[in-house]
Amino acid sequence: MSVAASTILIVWFGLGCAAGGIVGGTIGTKLQRINRSFLPLFMAFSTALGIIPFLGLLDLKLNGASFLAIFLSFIGPCVANLPSVNVRPCILNVNPPETRGAAMTAANLMVNVGRGAGPSIITLSQQFFNATRQYSFNLSLIVFWSITTLLLIVLAKTLPNDQDAMDAELERYAASKINSASIKEMGNEVLPTAMVDEINHGSNLERVMTNFDEMTLAGEESIISIEDRITSFDASALQESWTFIGGALREIAEASHLRNRPHYQVIVESEGDDDVL
């Protein structure tokens, strides 16, 4: 294929990506309002469907910028972008505000890992299994996109439950702030009711004000800007992301350990029959 024909197909490829992002976001928003489980199912269906046009681009003998080549170059990335544009809302909806920045950074790290691992897998399969480049692309595309489809189907079950849990946690946090809204002004400081009670019961004013300042500073430091994490990246963001990933892996390991823990019976001998606890 000539350079000019390849350039035309690349242009249509970019237009397909843009169209897929717009259409995918619109459909995802509407499905989310109808039923939250419909969004992951839509993402799974479009991921599986996106395999077909890419296999056509890889396997069909396309001569120049023909109608079929342009159609596949446009529809392939368009369908592939239908689910990808909805990943970020799913992540944000199941994480508290203070960890959303770290969660998005972790997601971006995984995307970059995939960008590096994909070509490496193709090259290694050619070297160790003596496979052609075309066969390696086909195998990688089918295997990994099929795995993604299965995971998105599982997400259809877990996403609503995770969102409900997150909403309940945010409601509890808001309720706690509303319940502590009874305040008393002391000079230029506004103290929560609990601290006012401490002062009324004879607690040291300086100690109470120091604790209040420390709580205020801690609250300010816990606020993480999502936009800062998306537009910038530094060592602190990397450390927070790895901490977030490590905590998630520990929770998974603990949950797996609790499910696999054997159940024991404790036999207590008494004067009569043995009691089993």
BELDA-V62423 format. One record per pair of residues at least 12 apart in sequence whose C-alpha atoms are under 8 Angstrom apart, sorted by the first residue. I is the first residue (numbers start at 0). GAP is how many residues later the second one is. Records with the same first field share a line. If there is no record, write none. Layout:
I->GAP + GAP
This chain:
0->62 + 63
1->62
4->59 + 60
5->58 + 59
7->57
8->56 + 60 + 61 + 64
9->63
11->58 + 61 + 62
12->60 + 61 + 63 + 64
13->60 + 63
14->59
15->57 + 58 + 59 + 60 + 61 + 62
16->57 + 60 + 61 + 63 + 64
17->60
18->59
19->57 + 58 + 59 + 60 + 61 + 62
20->57 + 60 + 61 + 63 + 64
22->59
23->57 + 58 + 59 + 61 + 62
24->57 + 60 + 61
27->14 + 58
35->120 + 123 + 124
36->118 + 119 + 120 + 122 + 123
37->118
38->117
39->112 + 113 + 115 + 116
40->111 + 112 + 115
41->41
42->39 + 40 + 41 + 43 + 106 + 109
43->39 + 104 + 105 + 106 + 108 + 109
44->104
45->33 + 34 + 36 + 37
46->32 + 33 + 35 + 36 + 98 + 99 + 101 + 102
47->97 + 98 + 101
48->30
49->26 + 27 + 29 + 30
50->25 + 90 + 91 + 94
51->24
52->19 + 20 + 22 + 23
53->18 + 22
54->83
55->16
56->12 + 15 + 16
57->76 + 79 + 80
58->75
87->16
89->69
90->12 + 13
91->12
92->70 + 73
93->65 + 68 + 69 + 71 + 72
94->71
95->70 + 74
96->126 + 127
97->124 + 125 + 126
98->125 + 145
99->124 + 126
100->123 + 124 + 125 + 126 + 127 + 128 + 129
101->127 + 135 + 138 + 139 + 142
102->138 + 141
103->122 + 125 + 126
104->124 + 125 + 132 + 133 + 136
105->135 + 136 + 138 + 139
117->22
120->19
121->14 + 15 + 18
179->12 + 13
180->12
182->13
183->12
190->21
194->13
264->12
